[in-house]
Amino acid sequence: MHFPLLLLLLLLLLCSDYSGNASGARRAKKRSSGESPGDGQTLRSSGRQITSKRKATDTEEEDDQSEKKYRKCEKAGCSATYPVCFASASERCAKNGYTSRWYHLSCGEHFCNECFDHYYRSHKDGYETFAFWKKVWTSNGKSEPSLKAFMADQQLPFWVQCTRPDCRKWRQLTKEIQLTASLAETYRCGMKFNNIKSEGPDQCSQPEDLRVAEVTDSWWHSMLILPPLFKDSPASPFLAAYYPDCVGMSPAGSSSSLCPYFQPFYQPNECGKALCVRPDMMELDELYEFPEFSRDPTMYLALRNLILASWHKSCKEVLTSQKCAENIIVRGLVRVRCVQEMDRVLHFMTRKGLINTGVLAVKRPLLPEKYCSVSRNVIIIGAGASGLAAARQLQNFGTQVMVLEARERIGGRVWDDASLGVTVGRGAQIVNGCVNNPIGLMCEQIGIKMHKLGERCDLFQEGGQATDPAIDKRMDFHFNAILDVVSEWRKDKSQNQDTPLKEKVQEVKKNFLQDSGMQFSDLEEKVLQFHLSNLEYACGSTLDQVSARSWDHNEFFAQFSGDHTLLTKGYSVLLHKLGEGLDIRTKCPVLVTVPLTLLQKNLIQFNPPLPERKLKAIHSLGAGIIEKIALQFPYRFWDKKIQGADYFGHIPPGPEKRGMFSVFYDMDPQGKQAVLMSVITGDAVQTVRDLEDKEVVDECVKVLRELFKEQEVPEPLHYLVTHWSKDKWSQMSYSFVKNRRSGEPTTSSLKTCRGKVLCWRGNV
């Protein structure tokens, strides 16, 4: 019966093993020096069984403590096997040891749960600091004021790059040191702070932190928990109307003043302003160039906005990556990445023509060689404003440029004359809209002041009477109302339904008078003729040639806004500055980039012939023409009557005289010289085309004597009259869209302002 007894004992042993800790039993087995469960020793000594189980538990706790000594970051993909807390805020900070949870900001930057509690728990010492920051952030920003955002904005250490060319290593500043633009500009390894100098004879020889190398990798950016928000960015005064964190800035930043003529960013709900970008949104070409920022564009926007603002704050010198990098004030390793990305963004903005433009003289190419390798040598035809600007920019990029000009002079339709004692522009001289205007930029770079044209322009009738301002205001309203009706009419009209603007204006006027039962007085009709003359001044043509659908098609494009100014020193000073250092060959006619009239008259033979689409474009536009006259008098006979205004208007005695000297400009705002300039527009251009200069002058003086009937108007001492219609290389002033031709449709109407033509190119 021994066999059944042994079997029973084995069964009892198994039952006791399953009722206890199986794994503990297995550990006990390994420590029992080869004892077999079948020898009965475990059953014979229950105390030993308990002892064995206690030893097993102790061993398990030792293993757990070994695991708890380090805890990995829970962020999937984080490379930090043994995170280190950067905050050191709590007395119980985990440092590089164990914490119940690591909070991830980047691969290389974490803070422990103890430091989290230090700021987050209301009974902890750091809570008030976090609460105050949270209040500021909430009042200024749009994003969530989380504790992670607080740590990134307030607690992460700054990183700065050594400025020694043979070093350029990145160093982490101690927690108490605040980074500034001046510190970033001058920092060197081992720099002395607070009378404490780092040990070692050559701090640059010390190796760079290994985490810096990781920042360059593409995956590092994708592991950022929060986007970088710059502090004290140069863009902040431009963007006060935006939530800072929506445009790449910290809501805890500050702002300062700025120049009113430099507005590189759209304000909220604003549109149609030239050379502006949305500060809170990437444009289409930016998304093509930087697709990696399409998901979260904050870093790109922060860099781009900083670049644009920096350029407009200091446009007299080339803007470099180094200058911009000094103003990147953001905590943490992300500053390394931002500085690394700066080159790409800066070069893109330069190629786009938004920065580093104008009359800059550069010592080295603005762009790396790879951007110029395709076209190392370029010939530009024409030394007008656009040709010179293109040549200057290409040469600054590093391209070899030659400019060929048909005339004996540069400037094209910019041609200044100083023979009357002041500068008179035979062509362009008025700047229509100074905000972001490249002309305003060049004036700032050279140090030339523009004279702001005032609002007042009194209208005088032949006979000397001043027009009642109420009549002037009323007819200005009716004139613009007529244009508004034309704008409504054209909304659903095709090109084949087009009609000359003159006919449409007459039709709208006739219908209005019939429907309203009103009748304009003789004087009101004359004032309306003045406004129509101003419209012909804007179009550079008689209204019977202009498309009613597309007469203001240029408004489809962004416009220059702001003040209208007179360049008292003339445009030529700017163009000659643009031409400095360029290889310009005059008296070299090469007819390609030429005025529209020369193309329309088939003066150029193209081989192969131009495609149909180009011919259609050429003949869709009209070649507008205006002429100018300037008169120098022995004294300023007009001062008393116009009382300091920059210009005054001439009410034509009838429609047949419309466009004959409609506005007179005082060419010396300082009041020292006595020079008046006037324009000849519309049908009046053909009237004077074949007259001798003296005959045109006599007609002009006759008009002035009618306007100043109450006093003597002397004979002019000197004068000049332009002949752009006969100029061999121009034969025009500027273009317009002809009747039944294509033009970009627009639903807005043009509000013309006499003496300050608001449409077209502003080159009159």
C-alpha positions in Angstrom: 0.0 0.0 0.0 3.0 2.3 -0.2 2.3 3.3 -3.7 -1.1 4.9 -3.0 0.3 6.7 0.0 3.0 8.3 -2.1 0.5 9.3 -4.7 -1.6 10.9 -2.1 1.3 12.9 -0.8 2.1 14.1 -4.3 -1.5 15.3 -4.7 -1.4 17.1 -1.4 1.8 18.8 -2.5 0.3 20.0 -5.8 -2.8 21.3 -4.0 -0.6 23.3 -1.5 1.5 24.7 -4.4 -1.6 26.0 -6.3 -3.1 27.4 -3.2 0.1 29.5 -2.5 2.3 31.5 -4.7 3.3 29.4 -7.7 6.1 31.7 -8.8 7.3 32.0 -5.2 7.4 28.2 -5.0 9.4 28.1 -8.2 11.9 30.6 -6.7 12.1 28.5 -3.5 12.9 25.5 -5.6 15.9 27.2 -7.2 17.2 28.1 -3.7 16.6 24.6 -2.1 19.9 23.0 -3.2 18.3 20.5 -5.4 15.5 19.5 -3.0 12.7 17.8 -4.8 9.0 18.5 -4.1 8.6 14.8 -3.7 10.9 14.4 -0.7 8.3 15.8 1.7 10.5 18.5 3.3 8.2 21.4 2.3 5.3 19.7 3.9 7.2 18.8 7.0 8.2 22.4 7.8 5.5 25.0 7.2 7.8 27.6 8.7 10.3 27.1 6.0 7.6 27.5 3.4 6.7 30.9 4.9 10.3 31.9 5.0 10.8 30.9 1.4 7.8 33.0 0.4 9.1 36.0 2.3 12.4 35.8 0.6 10.7 35.6 -2.8 8.7 38.8 -2.0 11.8 40.7 -0.9 13.6 39.7 -4.1 10.6 40.9 -6.2 10.6 44.3 -4.4 14.3 44.7 -5.1 13.7 44.1 -8.8 10.9 46.7 -8.8 13.2 49.2 -7.0 15.8 48.6 -9.7 13.1 49.4 -12.4 11.9 52.5 -10.4 15.3 54.0 -10.3 14.7 55.3 -13.9 11.5 55.8 -15.8 11.4 56.3 -19.5 9.5 59.2 -21.1 6.0 58.0 -22.0 6.0 60.0 -25.3 6.1 57.6 -28.2 9.2 58.0 -30.2 11.1 60.1 -27.6 14.8 59.2 -27.6 15.3 60.2 -23.9 16.0 56.8 -22.2 17.0 58.5 -19.0 15.3 62.0 -18.8 16.6 64.8 -16.7 14.4 67.5 -15.2 15.4 70.9 -16.4 13.2 72.8 -13.9 14.7 72.0 -10.5 11.9 73.9 -9.0 10.8 71.6 -6.2 12.9 70.6 -3.3 11.9 67.0 -4.2 12.9 67.4 -7.8 13.8 64.1 -9.4 16.8 65.5 -11.1 18.0 62.6 -13.2 16.4 60.0 -11.0 13.0 58.4 -10.6 9.6 60.3 -10.8 6.1 58.9 -11.1 5.7 60.7 -14.5 7.9 62.7 -17.0 6.4 65.6 -18.9 7.8 65.8 -22.4 8.5 69.2 -24.2 11.0 67.9 -26.7 13.5 65.1 -27.2 16.0 66.3 -24.6 13.8 68.5 -22.5 11.6 67.1 -19.7 10.4 68.0 -16.3 9.4 65.7 -13.4 6.1 65.3 -11.6 7.4 66.9 -8.5 8.2 70.1 -10.3 4.8 69.9 -12.0 3.1 69.8 -8.6 5.3 72.7 -7.4 3.6 75.0 -9.8 0.3 73.3 -10.3 -0.9 72.5 -6.8 -2.5 75.5 -5.0 -0.8 74.7 -1.7 2.7 74.7 -3.3 5.1 77.6 -3.3 5.2 78.0 -7.1 1.4 78.2 -7.6 1.2 82.0 -7.4 3.9 82.4 -10.1 2.0 80.1 -12.4 -1.3 81.7 -11.6 0.0 85.2 -12.4 1.6 84.0 -15.7 -1.7 82.3 -16.6 -3.7 85.5 -16.0 -1.4 87.4 -18.4 -1.4 84.7 -21.0 -5.2 84.4 -20.9 -5.8 88.1 -21.3 -3.4 88.4 -24.3 -3.3 85.0 -26.0 -5.6 82.5 -27.6 -4.0 79.2 -26.8 -4.4 77.2 -23.7 -2.3 78.5 -20.7 -1.2 75.0 -19.7 1.6 74.2 -17.3 3.6 72.8 -20.2 3.2 76.2 -22.0 4.3 77.9 -18.7 7.4 75.7 -18.5 8.3 76.4 -22.2 7.7 80.1 -21.9 9.2 80.7 -18.4 11.4 77.9 -17.2 13.3 76.3 -20.0 16.9 77.4 -20.2 18.1 79.6 -23.1 20.6 78.3 -25.7 23.1 80.6 -27.4 25.7 80.1 -30.1 29.3 81.1 -29.8 30.1 84.0 -32.2 33.6 82.9 -32.9 33.8 81.8 -36.5 35.9 78.9 -35.7 33.6 77.7 -33.0 29.9 78.3 -33.5 29.0 75.8 -30.8 25.8 75.9 -28.9 25.8 76.4 -25.2 23.0 76.1 -22.6 22.9 79.1 -20.3 22.3 78.7 -16.6 18.7 79.1 -15.4 19.1 82.6 -14.0 20.6 84.1 -17.2 18.1 85.9 -19.6 18.9 85.9 -23.3 18.8 89.2 -25.1 19.6 90.3 -28.6 22.8 92.0 -27.5 23.9 88.9 -25.6 23.3 86.7 -28.7 25.3 89.2 -30.8 28.4 89.1 -28.5 28.3 85.7 -26.8 31.5 83.6 -26.7 32.1 80.3 -24.9 33.2 80.9 -21.3 31.7 84.5 -21.3 31.8 86.1 -17.8 28.4 86.5 -16.1 27.8 88.1 -12.7 31.6 88.2 -12.1 31.7 84.4 -12.5 33.9 83.0 -15.3 33.8 79.4 -16.5 36.9 77.5 -15.7 39.4 76.4 -18.4 41.7 78.3 -20.7 39.8 77.6 -23.9 36.1 77.0 -23.4 35.5 76.7 -27.1 37.4 73.4 -27.0 34.8 71.9 -24.7 32.5 69.5 -26.7 29.0 70.6 -27.6 26.0 69.1 -25.9 25.0 65.9 -27.7 21.4 67.0 -27.7 22.2 69.8 -30.2 23.1 67.3 -32.9 19.6 65.7 -32.6 17.8 69.0 -33.2 19.0 69.0 -36.9 17.2 65.8 -37.6 13.8 66.1 -39.3 12.1 63.9 -36.8 13.1 66.2 -33.9 10.6 68.9 -35.0 7.7 66.5 -35.1 8.4 65.5 -31.5 7.9 69.1 -30.2 4.9 69.3 -27.9 4.5 73.1 -28.3 5.5 75.5 -31.1 8.1 78.2 -30.5 6.6 81.6 -29.5 9.2 84.4 -29.7 9.6 87.0 -27.0 10.2 90.7 -27.8 10.0 90.0 -31.5 10.5 93.0 -33.9 7.1 92.0 -35.3 5.2 92.8 -32.1 4.5 96.5 -32.8 3.2 95.6 -36.3 0.8 93.0 -35.0 -0.8 94.5 -31.9 -4.3 93.7 -33.3 -3.6 89.9 -33.4 -3.4 87.3 -30.7 0.4 87.0 -30.3 0.4 83.2 -30.2 -1.5 83.1 -33.5 1.5 84.9 -35.2 4.4 83.2 -33.5 4.9 85.4 -30.5 4.6 84.9 -26.7 1.5 86.6 -25.1 3.9 87.6 -22.4 5.9 90.0 -24.8 6.0 93.7 -25.3 5.6 96.2 -28.2 7.1 99.5 -29.5 6.4 102.2 -32.2 6.9 101.9 -35.9 7.0 103.9 -39.2 3.5 104.5 -40.7 4.8 104.0 -44.2 6.0 100.4 -43.5 3.1 98.0 -43.0 4.2 94.6 -44.2 1.2 92.8 -42.6 -2.5 92.9 -43.2 -4.5 93.9 -40.2 -7.5 91.8 -39.3 -10.3 92.0 -41.9 -8.0 94.1 -44.2 -7.2 93.2 -47.8 -6.0 94.6 -51.1 -2.9 96.4 -49.8 0.2 95.9 -51.9 3.2 94.0 -50.6 1.4 92.7 -47.5 1.2 89.2 -46.1 -1.2 87.6 -43.6 0.8 87.3 -40.4 -1.3 84.3 -39.2 -1.3 82.3 -42.4 1.1 80.8 -44.9 0.6 81.9 -48.5 0.4 79.4 -51.3 4.0 79.8 -52.5 5.2 79.5 -49.0 3.4 76.2 -48.6 5.0 74.9 -51.8 8.4 76.0 -50.5 8.0 74.8 -46.9 5.5 71.9 -46.9 6.8 70.6 -43.6 5.2 73.5 -41.9 1.7 73.0 -43.4 0.4 71.1 -40.4 1.6 73.6 -37.8 3.0 76.8 -39.4 3.8 78.6 -36.1 7.6 78.3 -36.4 7.6 79.5 -40.0 5.2 82.4 -39.3 7.4 83.4 -36.3 10.5 83.5 -38.5 8.9 85.1 -41.5 7.2 87.8 -39.5 10.4 88.5 -37.6 12.3 88.9 -40.9 9.8 91.3 -42.5 9.6 93.4 -39.4 13.4 93.5 -39.0 13.7 94.6 -42.7 11.2 97.4 -42.3 12.8 98.6 -39.1 16.2 98.9 -40.7 16.2 98.9 -44.5 19.4 100.7 -45.1 21.6 97.7 -44.7 21.4 94.1 -46.0 19.4 92.0 -43.6 21.3 88.8 -42.8 20.5 85.6 -41.1 22.8 86.5 -38.3 21.1 89.8 -37.6 17.7 88.0 -37.5 19.0 85.2 -35.3 20.0 87.7 -32.7 16.3 88.6 -32.3 15.1 85.0 -31.9 14.4 85.0 -28.2 12.8 81.7 -27.3 13.6 79.2 -24.6 14.8 75.7 -25.1 16.5 73.7 -27.8 13.9 74.9 -30.3 15.9 78.1 -30.6 18.7 76.0 -32.2 16.2 74.7 -34.7 14.8 78.2 -35.4 18.2 79.6 -36.1 19.0 76.7 -38.4 15.8 77.3 -40.4 16.4 81.1 -40.6 18.7 80.8 -43.7 16.1 79.1 -45.8 13.3 81.5 -44.9 15.5 84.5 -45.3 16.7 83.4 -48.8 13.1 82.7 -49.8 11.9 86.2 -48.7 14.9 87.7 -50.6 14.1 85.8 -53.8 10.4 86.9 -53.4 11.5 90.5 -53.3 10.0 91.4 -50.0 13.3 92.1 -48.3 16.8 93.2 -49.3 15.6 95.4 -52.2 16.0 99.0 -53.3 19.3 100.8 -53.7 21.3 98.5 -51.5 25.0 98.2 -52.3 26.1 94.7 -51.3 29.6 93.4 -50.6 28.8 89.7 -51.3 25.9 88.0 -53.1 22.6 88.0 -51.2 21.9 84.4 -52.2 24.0 81.2 -52.2 25.5 80.2 -55.6 22.9 77.4 -56.1 20.2 80.0 -56.7 22.2 81.7 -59.5 23.8 78.7 -61.2 21.1 78.4 -63.8 21.4 82.0 -65.2 24.9 83.4 -64.4 24.7 86.0 -67.2 21.7 88.1 -68.0 21.0 90.9 -70.5 18.3 93.4 -69.5 16.7 95.5 -72.2 15.8 99.0 -71.2 17.2 101.3 -68.4 13.8 102.5 -67.2 12.7 102.1 -63.6 11.8 98.4 -63.9 14.9 97.5 -65.9 17.2 99.2 -63.4 15.5 97.7 -60.4 15.7 94.2 -62.0 19.3 94.7 -62.9 20.2 95.9 -59.4 18.5 93.0 -57.7 20.0 90.3 -60.0 23.4 91.7 -59.6 22.9 91.7 -55.8 21.9 88.1 -56.1 25.2 87.3 -57.7 24.3 87.3 -61.4 26.4 89.1 -64.1 24.1 91.7 -65.7 24.3 94.0 -68.7 21.7 96.7 -69.4 21.1 97.8 -72.9 19.3 101.2 -73.4 18.2 102.8 -76.7 18.3 106.4 -75.4 21.4 108.4 -74.5 20.2 108.5 -70.9 18.7 106.2 -68.3 15.3 106.5 -66.8 12.9 105.8 -69.6 9.7 107.7 -68.9 11.3 109.2 -65.8 13.0 112.4 -67.0 13.6 115.3 -64.6 14.3 118.9 -65.6 15.9 121.4 -63.3 16.1 124.3 -65.7 13.2 126.2 -64.0 14.9 126.4 -60.6 13.1 123.4 -59.2 12.9 119.8 -60.3 10.0 119.2 -62.6 9.3 115.6 -63.7 8.6 115.5 -67.4 7.3 112.0 -66.6 6.8 110.5 -63.2 7.0 112.7 -60.0 4.0 111.9 -57.9 3.9 108.9 -55.6 0.3 107.6 -55.3 0.2 105.7 -52.0 3.3 105.5 -49.9 2.6 102.5 -47.7 5.0 99.7 -48.7 5.7 101.6 -51.9 9.2 100.7 -53.2 9.7 104.4 -54.0 9.1 105.2 -50.4 11.5 102.5 -49.4 14.3 103.9 -51.6 13.6 107.4 -50.3 14.1 106.1 -46.8 17.3 104.3 -47.8 18.8 107.4 -49.5 17.5 109.8 -46.9 15.1 111.8 -49.2 12.0 113.3 -47.8 8.7 113.1 -49.7 6.3 116.0 -49.6 2.9 114.9 -48.5 0.2 116.4 -50.7 -2.6 118.0 -48.8 -6.3 117.3 -49.2 -7.5 120.7 -50.2 -7.9 121.6 -53.9 -10.1 124.6 -54.6 -11.8 124.8 -57.9 -11.6 128.1 -59.8 -13.8 129.1 -62.7 -12.7 131.2 -65.7 -13.6 134.7 -64.6 -11.8 134.2 -61.2 -14.7 132.9 -59.0 -14.0 130.2 -56.5 -16.5 127.4 -56.7 -18.8 126.9 -53.7 -17.4 123.9 -51.7 -21.0 122.6 -51.3 -21.4 122.4 -55.1 -18.0 120.8 -55.4 -18.9 118.2 -52.7 -22.3 117.5 -54.3 -21.0 116.9 -57.8 -18.1 114.8 -56.4 -20.8 112.6 -54.8 -22.8 112.3 -58.1 -19.7 111.6 -60.1 -18.7 108.6 -57.8 -22.4 107.5 -57.8 -22.3 107.3 -61.6 -19.1 105.1 -61.4 -20.8 102.9 -58.8 -23.8 102.3 -61.1 -21.3 101.4 -63.9 -19.7 98.9 -61.5 -23.0 97.3 -60.8 -23.9 97.1 -64.5 -20.8 95.3 -65.5 -21.1 92.5 -63.0 -22.9 90.1 -65.4 -21.7 91.5 -68.7 -19.5 89.6 -71.1 -16.7 91.1 -73.2 -19.1 91.2 -76.2 -21.5 93.3 -74.2 -18.9 95.9 -73.3 -19.4 99.5 -74.3 -17.2 102.6 -74.2 -17.0 104.2 -70.7 -18.0 107.6 -72.2 -21.3 106.2 -73.5 -22.1 104.3 -70.2 -21.4 107.4 -68.1 -23.7 109.5 -70.3 -26.4 106.8 -70.1 -26.3 106.5 -66.4 -26.3 110.3 -65.9 -29.3 110.7 -68.3 -31.3 107.9 -66.5 -30.6 109.4 -63.1 -31.8 112.9 -64.1 -35.0 111.4 -65.7 -35.8 109.2 -62.7 -35.0 111.8 -60.1 -36.6 114.8 -61.9 -33.4 116.7 -61.1 -31.5 119.1 -63.4 -27.9 120.1 -63.0 -27.1 123.8 -63.2 -24.6 125.2 -65.7 -22.0 125.4 -63.0 -22.7 121.8 -61.8 -22.3 120.5 -65.3 -18.9 122.3 -65.5 -17.8 120.8 -62.2 -18.8 117.3 -63.5 -16.7 117.9 -66.6 -13.8 118.6 -64.2 -14.2 115.2 -62.6 -14.5 113.5 -66.0 -11.3 115.2 -67.0 -9.6 113.8 -63.9 -10.9 110.4 -64.9 -9.2 110.8 -68.3 -6.1 111.9 -66.4 -6.2 108.5 -64.6 -6.8 106.5 -67.7 -4.5 108.4 -69.9 -7.1 108.4 -72.7 -10.4 109.8 -73.9 -13.3 107.9 -72.3 -14.7 106.8 -75.7 -11.7 104.5 -76.0 -11.9 103.0 -72.5 -13.8 99.8 -71.6 -16.7 100.3 -69.3 -16.2 96.8 -68.0 -12.5 97.1 -67.2 -11.7 100.8 -66.9 -10.4 100.2 -63.4 -9.1 96.7 -63.8 -6.0 97.5 -61.9 -8.0 97.5 -58.7 -8.2 93.7 -59.1 -4.6 93.8 -57.8 -3.4 95.0 -54.4 -3.0 98.8 -54.3 -0.5 101.1 -52.6 -2.4 102.9 -49.8 -1.6 105.9 -47.6 -0.4 109.4 -48.3 0.1 110.7 -51.8 3.4 112.6 -52.1 5.4 114.8 -54.4 9.1 113.9 -55.0 10.4 117.4 -54.9 13.9 116.1 -55.8 12.4 114.0 -58.6 12.5 110.3 -59.4 15.8 110.5 -61.3 17.9 110.7 -58.1 16.5 107.3 -57.2 17.1 105.8 -60.6 20.6 107.0 -60.8 21.3 105.5 -57.5 19.8 102.2 -58.8 22.1 102.4 -61.8 25.3 102.9 -59.7 27.8 100.1 -60.4 25.7 98.5 -63.2 27.0 97.8 -66.6 24.7 100.0 -68.7 25.2 100.5 -72.4 23.3 103.5 -73.8 22.4 104.1 -77.5 21.9 100.4 -77.9 18.3 99.9 -79.2 17.1 96.3 -78.8 13.4 96.3 -79.1 11.9 93.7 -76.9 10.8 95.0 -73.5 9.5 98.2 -75.0 6.4 100.4 -74.4 3.1 99.1 -75.6 2.7 101.5 -78.5 5.9 100.2 -80.3 4.5 96.7 -80.1 1.1 97.7 -81.4 2.6 99.5 -84.4 4.6 96.3 -85.4 7.9 98.2 -85.3 9.5 94.9 -84.2 9.8 91.8 -86.3 9.9 88.6 -84.1 11.3 85.4 -85.4 9.6 83.1 -84.6 6.4 85.2 -84.6 4.7 86.0 -81.3 2.0 83.5 -80.3 -1.6 84.5 -80.6 -2.1 84.8 -76.9 0.6 87.5 -76.7 -0.7 89.4 -79.7 -4.1 89.3 -78.1 -2.8 90.7 -74.9 -0.8 93.5 -76.7 -3.9 94.6 -78.6 -6.3 94.3 -75.7 -4.6 97.3 -74.0 -4.8 100.9 -75.0 -1.7 103.2 -75.0 -2.6 106.1 -72.8 -1.0 109.5 -73.2 -0.9 112.7 -71.2 1.4 115.7 -71.6 2.7 118.1 -69.0 3.6 121.8 -69.0 5.7 123.7 -66.4 6.0 127.5 -66.1 8.5 129.5 -64.1 7.2 133.0 -63.0 9.1 136.0 -61.5 6.9 135.7 -58.3 4.2 133.5 -56.7 1.1 135.4 -57.8 -1.2 132.5 -56.7 -0.2 132.4 -53.0 -2.9 134.6 -51.6 -5.7 132.9 -53.4 -4.9 129.3 -52.8 -3.7 129.9 -49.2 -0.9 127.2 -49.0 -2.7 124.4 -50.9 -0.4 122.1 -53.0 -2.6 122.4 -56.0 -5.8 124.0 -57.4 -8.3 123.0 -60.1 -9.5 124.6 -63.3 -13.2 124.3 -64.1 -13.5 124.1 -67.9 -15.8 126.6 -69.6 -17.3 123.7 -71.6 -16.9 120.0 -72.6 -14.7 121.0 -75.5 -12.1 122.5 -73.2 -12.1 119.5 -70.8 -8.6 118.2 -70.1 -6.8 121.5 -71.0 -4.8 122.4 -67.8 -7.4 120.9 -65.4 -5.0 120.9 -62.3 -2.1 123.1 -61.4 0.6 121.9 -59.0 2.8 124.2 -56.9 6.2 122.6 -57.5 8.0 124.2 -54.5 6.1 123.4 -51.3 8.7 125.6 -49.4 7.3 128.6 -51.2 10.7 129.9 -52.5 10.4 129.3 -56.2 7.5 130.3 -58.4 6.8 127.2 -60.6 3.5 125.8 -61.6 3.0 122.5 -63.4 -0.2 121.3 -65.2 -1.4 118.4 -67.2 -3.0 118.0 -70.6 -5.4 115.0 -70.9 -8.1 113.5 -73.0 -9.0 115.2 -76.3 -6.8 118.1 -75.3 -3.7 116.0 -76.0 -4.5 115.9 -79.7 -5.4 119.6 -79.6 -1.9 120.6 -78.6 0.0 117.8 -80.3 1.1 119.8 -83.4 1.3 123.2 -81.6 4.6 124.9 -80.9 5.7 125.0 -77.3 5.2 128.8 -77.1 1.6 128.3 -78.4 0.9 125.8 -75.7 2.4 128.1 -73.1 0.3 131.0 -74.3 -2.9 128.9 -74.0 -1.9 128.0 -70.4 -1.1 131.6 -69.4 -4.5 132.6 -70.9 -6.2 130.1 -68.6 -4.3 131.3 -65.6 -5.2 134.9 -66.3 -8.9 133.9 -66.3 -8.5 132.1 -63.0 -6.7 135.0 -61.4 -8.8 137.8 -63.1 -8.5 140.1 -60.1 -4.7 140.5 -60.4 -1.9 140.6 -62.9 -0.4 137.3 -64.1 3.1 137.9 -65.4 4.7 136.3 -68.4 6.6 133.2 -67.5 10.4 133.5 -67.4 11.0 129.9 -68.6 8.9 126.9 -69.4 8.9 123.3 -70.6 6.4 121.3 -72.5 6.5 117.5 -72.9 6.0 115.5 -76.1 5.7 111.9 -75.0 3.4 111.1 -78.0 6.3 111.9 -80.3 9.0 110.3 -78.2 10.7 107.7 -80.4 11.1 105.1 -77.7 7.9 105.7 -75.8 5.0 107.2 -77.7 2.8 106.8 -74.6 2.4 107.4 -70.9 0.6 104.4 -69.5 -1.9 101.8 -70.5 -5.7 101.2 -70.1 -8.1 98.5 -71.2 -9.8 99.2 -74.5 -13.5 98.8 -75.2 -14.5 95.2 -75.9 -11.1 94.0 -74.7 -10.2 91.7 -71.8 -9.4 93.0 -68.4 -9.6 91.6 -64.9 -13.2 92.3 -63.8 -13.8 94.0 -60.4 -16.9 94.9 -58.5 -15.4 97.9 -56.8 -15.5 101.4 -58.2 -12.7 103.9 -58.3 -13.0 107.1 -56.2 -10.8 109.6 -57.9 -9.3 112.4 -56.0 -8.3 115.4 -58.0 -4.6 116.2 -58.1 -3.9 112.7 -56.6 -4.9 110.2 -59.2 -5.7 107.0 -57.3 -5.7 104.5 -60.2 -3.2 103.1 -62.6 0.5 103.4 -62.1 0.9 106.8 -60.5 3.7 107.6 -62.9 2.3 110.9 -64.2 
